[in-house]
Amino acid sequence: MSRTSSGPEWSGDMLTKPEMVEAFSTQLRGVLKSQAQFVADVREEAEAMWKANKPEGYSSFEAWWRHRWVVGPFREIQEHLEDAAKLTFDLEARYRKGRHELPAAKQASALEKKQAKQAPQVTAGPVAVPPQPVEAPTAGAGGSRDFLELVNRGRSA
């Protein structure tokens, strides 16, 4: 599959940093919300046009049924887009947990077990503390980040 736009080509392996996934999720969420709003606007116009220009010769039930039949797909598309935008939060959370929090917890547990095996049973003095899991940076820490901007910055470095 070839890209027709002049933008940078990227693949899923570029999403190795939490800030990249956060920027991608935020940008995708914005696009999905704007598309949902566009469909909502078209739906409102279709409903208003139908109500203002009801075709003659239909009974009230038949007019209602045809109206529902016309605007129903718009409603469904809008709902799917809104649900997809909500899923971007799951994308971000699963990535952070699966790629950073769980591996850090496993590493800390393995280090603790290794130190327990190597250390004598009776210890006098301070005990080494295993490393804590790394938390993903918050959105307010570095300001809003654009996903493609981070990709370009990563390529130039």
C-alpha positions as CSV (number, residue, x, y, z in Angstrom):
1,M,0.0,0.0,0.0
2,S,1.5,3.3,-1.0
3,R,0.9,6.6,0.6
4,T,-0.3,9.4,-1.6
5,S,0.3,12.3,0.9
6,S,3.7,13.9,1.3
7,G,3.8,13.3,5.0
8,P,6.3,11.1,6.7
9,E,5.8,7.4,6.5
10,W,5.7,5.6,9.8
11,S,4.9,2.2,11.3
12,G,3.8,0.9,14.6
13,D,7.3,0.3,15.8
14,M,7.7,4.0,16.1
15,L,5.3,4.0,19.0
16,T,8.0,3.0,21.5
17,K,7.8,6.0,23.8
18,P,4.8,6.9,26.0
19,E,4.8,10.5,24.7
20,M,4.5,9.2,21.1
21,V,1.5,7.1,22.0
22,E,0.0,9.9,24.0
23,A,0.4,12.3,21.1
24,F,-0.9,9.8,18.6
25,S,-4.0,9.0,20.8
26,T,-4.7,12.7,21.3
27,Q,-4.4,13.5,17.6
28,L,-6.5,10.5,16.6
29,R,-9.1,11.4,19.2
30,G,-9.4,14.9,17.8
31,V,-9.8,13.6,14.2
32,L,-12.5,11.1,15.3
33,K,-14.4,13.8,17.2
34,S,-14.3,16.2,14.3
35,Q,-15.6,13.5,12.0
36,A,-18.4,12.7,14.4
37,Q,-19.3,16.3,14.6
38,F,-19.4,16.5,10.8
39,V,-21.7,13.5,10.6
40,A,-23.9,15.1,13.3
41,D,-24.2,18.3,11.3
42,V,-25.2,16.4,8.1
43,R,-27.7,14.4,10.2
44,E,-29.2,17.6,11.6
45,E,-29.5,19.1,8.1
46,A,-31.1,15.9,6.8
47,E,-33.6,15.8,9.6
48,A,-34.5,19.5,9.1
49,M,-34.9,19.1,5.4
50,W,-37.1,16.1,5.8
51,K,-39.3,17.8,8.3
52,A,-39.6,21.0,6.2
53,N,-40.3,19.1,2.9
54,K,-42.4,16.1,3.8
55,P,-43.4,14.3,0.6
56,E,-47.0,14.4,-0.1
57,G,-49.0,11.2,-0.4
58,Y,-47.4,9.5,2.7
59,S,-49.4,8.6,5.8
60,S,-47.9,9.9,9.0
61,F,-46.5,6.5,9.9
62,E,-45.0,6.0,6.5
63,A,-43.4,9.5,6.6
64,W,-42.0,8.7,10.1
65,W,-40.7,5.3,8.9
66,R,-38.9,6.8,5.8
67,H,-37.5,9.6,7.9
68,R,-36.1,7.0,10.4
69,W,-34.8,4.9,7.5
70,V,-32.9,7.9,6.1
71,V,-31.4,9.4,9.2
72,G,-30.7,6.1,11.1
73,P,-27.4,5.3,9.4
74,F,-26.2,8.8,10.2
75,R,-26.9,8.2,13.9
76,E,-25.2,4.8,13.8
77,I,-22.1,6.2,12.1
78,Q,-21.9,9.1,14.6
79,E,-22.2,6.6,17.5
80,H,-19.4,4.4,16.1
81,L,-17.1,7.4,15.7
82,E,-17.8,8.6,19.2
83,D,-17.1,5.1,20.5
84,A,-13.9,4.9,18.6
85,A,-12.8,8.2,20.1
86,K,-13.4,6.8,23.6
87,L,-11.3,3.7,22.7
88,T,-8.2,5.9,22.2
89,F,-8.1,6.2,26.0
90,D,-7.9,2.4,26.3
91,L,-5.2,2.4,23.6
92,E,-3.1,4.8,25.7
93,A,-3.7,3.0,29.0
94,R,-3.0,-0.5,27.6
95,Y,0.2,0.6,26.0
96,R,1.4,2.3,29.1
97,K,0.6,-0.7,31.3
98,G,1.8,-3.4,28.8
99,R,5.0,-1.7,27.7
100,H,6.1,0.1,30.8
101,E,4.3,-0.7,34.1
102,L,4.2,-4.5,33.8
103,P,7.8,-4.9,32.6
104,A,9.1,-2.6,35.3
105,A,7.2,-4.5,38.0
106,K,8.6,-7.8,36.6
107,Q,12.1,-6.4,36.5
108,A,11.7,-5.1,40.1
109,S,10.4,-8.5,41.2
110,A,13.3,-10.4,39.5
111,L,15.8,-8.0,41.0
112,E,14.4,-8.6,44.4
113,K,14.5,-12.3,44.0
114,K,18.1,-12.2,42.7
115,Q,19.1,-10.1,45.7
116,A,17.4,-12.4,48.1
117,K,19.3,-15.4,46.7
118,Q,22.6,-13.6,46.8
119,A,22.3,-11.9,50.2
120,P,23.0,-13.7,53.4
121,Q,20.0,-14.6,55.5
122,V,20.9,-12.2,58.3
123,T,21.6,-8.7,57.1
124,A,22.7,-5.7,59.1
125,G,22.4,-2.3,57.5
126,P,20.3,-0.8,54.7
127,V,18.5,-3.0,52.3
128,A,18.7,-2.1,48.6
129,V,15.4,-0.8,47.2
130,P,14.2,-2.2,43.9
131,P,13.6,0.3,41.1
132,Q,10.0,1.7,41.0
133,P,7.9,1.4,37.9
134,V,8.2,4.4,35.6
135,E,5.0,6.4,35.2
136,A,4.1,7.9,31.9
137,P,4.4,11.7,31.8
138,T,1.2,13.7,32.2
139,A,-0.3,15.7,29.4
140,G,0.4,19.0,31.1
141,A,4.1,18.3,31.7
142,G,5.3,19.1,28.2
143,G,2.4,20.9,26.7
144,S,0.4,19.5,23.8
145,R,2.5,17.4,21.5
146,D,1.8,16.6,17.9
147,F,2.4,13.0,16.9
148,L,3.9,13.8,13.5
149,E,6.1,16.5,15.0
150,L,7.5,13.9,17.5
151,V,8.1,11.4,14.6
152,N,10.0,14.1,12.6
153,R,12.0,15.0,15.6
154,G,12.8,11.4,16.2
155,R,14.0,10.9,12.6
156,S,16.2,14.0,12.7
157,A,17.9,13.0,15.9
